[in-house]
Amino acid sequence: MWLLGFGMVLFFAFPVEQVMAAFDQGHWMIEAPTPTEHTEMGASALDQLIEVVDGVESPNEGNRWRLVSASSGQLIQSKRAPARHVGAVMAILGTFNEAGVLPVESDPRANQLIRSLIQFQSVFMKNQQSAVHDYLSSALFARWGEQGAMIQDSFDEQGWTTQTLEALVDYSKIHSIWGDARMAEVFRQYYLSPADWVLVEEIFDAARQRFISEGQDIHQMFAIQRERMARGTF
């Protein structure tokens, strides 16, 4: 039994601390780097944002300093993940656990899966690259038709659902998620590799097939996990 910081007790096959650590020391998320290179940088956490003071962009520019803030648009900064986004990842993991396909704590894939779910969620929710947004929209429309737009709006606000993950998993089998050079570059910025997505696909497919074989629906099972998390009754 493991206690999560939001007051929920979870009975997963791995310590919740692994999930929290994957959010980079308790919810901190790795995002894209600064648009340009700088030198003599310093940073500090302030109001749940990382404020960066950086030096000159090149040695020839002189001793010029400025504050790069979250609102300036000059830095794509890391920031604390909202509890609902953490909860979305936890509910996906809980669904995999119910299917009996979640890697055990000692399996290296456990940390890889947690990190991959967190980072792919961050990419598809927040990255401004149009290729990323268009890919998600196409995947949702291919799987859910006109409902796709509504599902995407919910994802942008709440994070993963099995509906969104299923759409991406199925769509990527026909249209590689790494096939667009612009998307591939974004994934590299978030320290994601093709092997990370393959693992997500494999675990999702295994969970879906297990529920089907038992006459259950993965989306209903996810809804149960999400509701339990909201009530804190795991």
C-alpha positions in Angstrom: 0.0 0.0 0.0 1.4 3.4 -1.0 0.3 6.8 -0.1 0.1 9.5 -2.8 0.5 13.2 -2.0 -3.1 13.9 -3.0 -4.5 11.8 -0.2 -5.2 8.7 -2.2 -4.1 5.2 -1.3 -3.1 3.1 -4.3 -2.7 -0.6 -4.6 -0.5 -0.7 -7.7 2.2 -3.3 -8.4 4.9 -0.6 -8.1 5.6 2.2 -5.6 3.8 5.5 -6.4 7.1 7.1 -5.7 8.2 5.9 -9.1 5.4 7.9 -10.7 6.2 11.0 -8.7 9.9 10.8 -9.4 9.1 10.5 -13.1 7.3 13.9 -12.8 10.8 15.1 -12.0 11.1 15.5 -8.3 7.3 15.8 -7.7 5.5 17.1 -10.7 8.3 18.9 -12.5 8.0 18.1 -16.2 10.7 18.3 -18.8 9.7 20.4 -21.7 11.3 21.9 -24.8 14.6 23.8 -24.6 15.1 27.5 -25.0 14.7 28.6 -28.7 18.3 29.9 -28.8 21.5 29.1 -27.1 22.6 31.3 -24.1 25.5 31.4 -21.7 26.0 32.0 -18.0 22.5 30.9 -17.2 21.0 30.8 -13.7 17.5 29.6 -12.7 15.2 29.5 -9.7 11.7 28.1 -9.0 9.2 30.9 -8.5 5.4 30.6 -8.2 5.5 27.1 -9.8 7.6 28.3 -12.7 11.2 28.1 -13.5 12.5 31.7 -14.0 15.7 31.9 -15.9 18.3 34.7 -15.9 20.6 34.2 -18.8 23.7 35.9 -20.1 24.8 36.8 -23.6 23.8 34.8 -26.6 27.3 35.1 -28.0 30.6 36.4 -26.7 30.4 39.4 -29.1 27.2 40.8 -27.6 28.7 42.1 -24.4 27.5 41.7 -20.9 23.8 41.9 -21.5 21.3 40.1 -19.1 17.6 39.7 -19.0 14.9 37.8 -17.1 13.2 35.2 -19.2 9.8 34.5 -17.7 7.1 32.0 -18.3 4.8 34.7 -19.7 7.4 36.3 -22.0 7.2 33.7 -24.7 11.0 33.7 -24.9 11.4 30.4 -23.0 9.4 27.2 -23.1 9.8 26.5 -19.4 9.3 23.5 -17.2 6.4 23.9 -14.7 4.6 21.8 -12.1 2.1 19.4 -13.6 -1.5 20.0 -12.4 -2.9 17.3 -10.2 -5.4 16.3 -12.9 -2.6 15.5 -15.3 -0.9 13.4 -12.8 -4.2 11.7 -12.1 -4.7 10.9 -15.7 -1.4 9.1 -15.9 -2.2 7.3 -12.7 -5.6 6.2 -14.0 -4.0 4.8 -17.2 -1.5 2.9 -15.1 -4.3 1.7 -12.8 -6.2 0.4 -15.9 -3.1 -1.5 -17.1 -2.7 -2.9 -13.6 -6.3 -4.1 -13.6 -5.6 -5.9 -16.9 -2.5 -7.6 -15.3 -0.1 -6.2 -17.9 1.7 -3.5 -15.8 5.4 -4.3 -15.5 6.5 -5.0 -12.0 8.7 -2.5 -10.1 11.9 -4.5 -10.7 11.3 -4.5 -14.5 13.2 -1.6 -16.2 10.1 -1.2 -18.4 8.1 0.1 -15.4 10.1 3.4 -15.2 10.2 3.6 -19.0 6.4 3.3 -19.3 5.7 5.9 -16.6 8.1 8.4 -18.1 6.8 7.8 -21.6 3.2 8.3 -20.6 4.1 11.5 -18.8 6.2 12.9 -21.6 3.9 11.9 -24.5 1.0 13.4 -22.6 3.0 16.6 -22.3 3.9 16.7 -26.0 0.3 16.2 -27.2 -1.2 18.6 -24.7 1.2 21.5 -24.8 3.5 21.5 -27.8 2.8 24.2 -30.3 4.1 22.4 -33.3 1.2 22.2 -35.8 2.2 18.8 -36.9 1.7 17.4 -33.4 -1.8 19.0 -33.1 -2.8 17.8 -36.6 -1.6 14.3 -35.9 -3.7 14.0 -32.7 -6.7 15.5 -34.5 -6.4 13.1 -37.4 -6.0 10.1 -35.0 -9.1 11.1 -33.0 -11.2 11.6 -36.1 -10.1 8.3 -37.6 -11.2 6.5 -34.4 -14.1 8.5 -33.1 -15.4 10.6 -36.0 -17.1 13.8 -35.1 -16.7 13.0 -31.4 -13.0 13.4 -31.9 -13.0 17.2 -31.5 -14.8 16.9 -28.1 -12.4 14.2 -26.9 -9.5 16.4 -27.9 -10.8 19.3 -26.0 -11.2 17.1 -22.9 -7.6 15.8 -23.4 -6.2 19.3 -23.6 -7.7 20.1 -20.2 -7.6 16.8 -18.3 -4.9 14.7 -19.9 -4.9 11.1 -21.0 -8.0 9.0 -21.4 -8.1 5.5 -23.0 -10.1 7.0 -25.8 -7.2 9.3 -26.7 -4.5 6.7 -26.2 -6.4 4.1 -28.2 -6.8 6.6 -31.1 -3.1 7.3 -31.1 -2.0 3.7 -30.8 -4.2 2.5 -33.6 -3.5 5.5 -35.9 0.3 5.1 -35.4 0.2 1.6 -36.7 -0.8 3.0 -40.1 0.8 6.4 -39.9 4.0 6.2 -38.0 4.2 8.6 -35.1 7.9 9.2 -36.1 7.2 9.6 -39.8 7.0 13.4 -39.7 10.5 15.0 -39.2 8.9 17.9 -37.3 7.2 15.6 -34.8 10.4 13.4 -34.5 12.3 16.5 -33.5 9.7 17.5 -30.9 9.9 14.0 -29.4 13.7 14.2 -29.2 13.4 17.5 -27.4 11.3 15.7 -24.8 13.8 12.9 -24.6 11.5 10.4 -26.2 12.6 7.6 -28.5 10.7 5.2 -30.9 11.2 2.4 -28.3 9.2 4.5 -25.8 6.2 4.6 -28.0 6.5 0.9 -28.9 6.3 0.1 -25.2 3.2 2.2 -24.8 1.6 0.5 -27.8 2.5 -3.0 -26.5 1.1 -2.4 -23.0 -2.1 -0.8 -24.3 -2.7 -3.5 -26.8 -2.1 -6.2 -24.2 -4.5 -4.5 -21.8 -7.2 -4.0 -24.4 -7.0 -7.7 -25.5 -7.1 -8.9 -21.9 -10.3 -7.0 -21.2 -11.8 -8.1 -24.5 -11.1 -11.8 -23.6 -12.8 -11.2 -20.3 -15.9 -9.5 -21.8 -14.9 -6.1 -20.5 -14.3 -2.7 -22.1 -11.0 -0.9 -21.5 -12.8 2.5 -21.6 -15.2 1.5 -18.9 -12.4 0.1 -16.8 -10.5 3.4 -17.2 -13.6 5.4 -16.1 -13.8 3.3 -13.0 -10.1 4.0 -12.2 -10.6 7.8 -12.8 -13.7 7.8 -10.6 -11.9 6.0 -7.8 -9.0 8.4 -8.0 -11.4 11.4 -7.8 -12.9 9.9 -4.7 -9.6 8.7 -3.3 -10.9 5.2 -2.8 -8.4 2.9 -4.4 
